[in-house]
Amino acid sequence: MTECTHAMVQQVMIEAVDDTTVTFTTRSASNSGNPDDSLRRRFTVPVAEVWTAPINGAPPPVEMKPGAVGNLFLSRAGWAAVSADGRQIFGAGTDMAVFKWPWCAAPPRILSSLSVLPTSIVVRGHLAEATEFFELELLGDDAAATQRIQWNGTDFIELQVTARCALRLGVGDRATVVKVWPTRITVTGSPATDRTIAGEVDVLDSELAGWEQLIELAPGTPVTLSLTLDGVSAFHVEPQLAPRSAAGGGSRSPMAVAGQARD
């Protein structure tokens, strides 16, 4: 009998494991629709609802030990878990949760890498040790000119800030790196192939962007974004699709950087 019993939570951090339950931290869904409610929350599921064996064609499952980070394969009952304050796992009840593992086929999620010359990158979120939200323009005077932002949906990101910004955020003027839980990372700019057009994408919006991002920012250089087809279209670019298999069960178009501008 064909089994289509589990869907993959893209990234979690294992907090605790015992004979009966697994506790993990990941991005939560928003009950209100406001992205500011998609916070880092803790979930507990029965061990029986977790697929821990390797799956052919899938990324390896996260190791069942505290501190491990990776992909978690949950049954429908596992995906129904809620946090202590009643939030679901990010993607629960949407087409992000594709129950195709371990033996079923399903259409891949198409992602494209788009090279963008940014004119603005605004991060909205809160510090790891605080709850108050703030916004920071990474191309402004409060942020360092060089940044390396790695987002996986479960870890805080690190931002390089100036002493003035550190004081404003209440972390002391000697702090140069702050840990932030982002709820939006809005990138505005032009495709590297055509500076006469411009677009904007929140790379934490799952309808427009991949679940994982690595943004390496340096003065005068483009950043590479992992985008869905709708995300690429937001920059008025037609991706030249040449899909290849991706580890997460999706396909990636490496040719989007050379996409054609649309009228």
C-alpha positions, 0 to 999 in steps of 0.5 A, a space after each residue: 500500500 502506498 504511504 503518503 503519511 508525512 510532510 516535512 517541517 523545513 527546519 526545527 531545533 530539537 529541544 528534548 527527546 524522551 521515550 514518548 515525546 519530541 519537543 522542538 522549536 520552529 517558526 509558528 503560524 500566525 493566528 491573526 495573519 500578521 507576520 509579527 505573530 509568526 514567532 519562534 515557538 516550542 511544540 511537543 509531539 508524540 514520538 510515534 508521529 515522527 518519521 526518523 528513518 532516512 527517506 530516499 530522495 529526501 533530505 536527511 531527518 534531523 537527529 533526535 538529540 537536543 540542539 540538533 537542527 534540521 528537517 522534521 518529518 511529521 504525520 498529520 497528527 504531528 502537524 496538528 500540534 499547537 504551542 502553549 499559546 495555541 499557535 500551529 506550526 508555520 505552514 500547517 493547513 496550507 499547501 506548504 505541508 505536502 504529505 508525500 513522504 515516505 513513498 509518494 510523488 508530488 509536484 516539486 516546489 519551484 525555486 529560482 535564484 535571483 541576483 538583485 542590486 538592493 536599494 533597501 533591505 529592511 529587517 523587522 523583528 525583535 531581539 532574542 532577549 526582548 519582545 519589542 519590535 523594531 525595524 532596521 534599514 541595513 543600507 542605512 547609517 545604523 547597520 554595518 556595510 557588510 552583512 551575512 544573514 542566514 535564515 532557516 526558520 528556527 534560528 535567530 539571525 545575526 545583524 552587524 550594527 553600529 554603536 549608535 544602533 546598539 544603544 538605541 536597541 538597549 544592548 550597550 554601545 560596545 555591542 556590534 552583533 545583535 541576534 534578532 528574530 525576524 518577522 519581515 526582511 523586505 528587499 527592494 531593488 533591481 535585477 542585476 540584469 536590468 537596473 531600469 526596473 525594480 521590485 520588492 519582496 519580503 523574503 519571509 513570505 513563503 508565497 514569494 520566497 524559499 524557506 531558507 535564505 542566505 543574504 550576503 551584503 557588501 557595498 555595490 554588489 548584488 545579493 542572491 535571493 531564493 524566490 518562488 516564481 511569484 517572487 521572481 515576477 515581483 521584480 518584473 523578470 521572467 525566469 528561464 526555467 531549467 529545473 533541477 532536483 533540489 534536496 528539499 523535494 523542490 526544483 531550483 532554476 539556476 537560470 533566473 539570474 539571466 531571466 528576461 525583463 518583462 514589459 
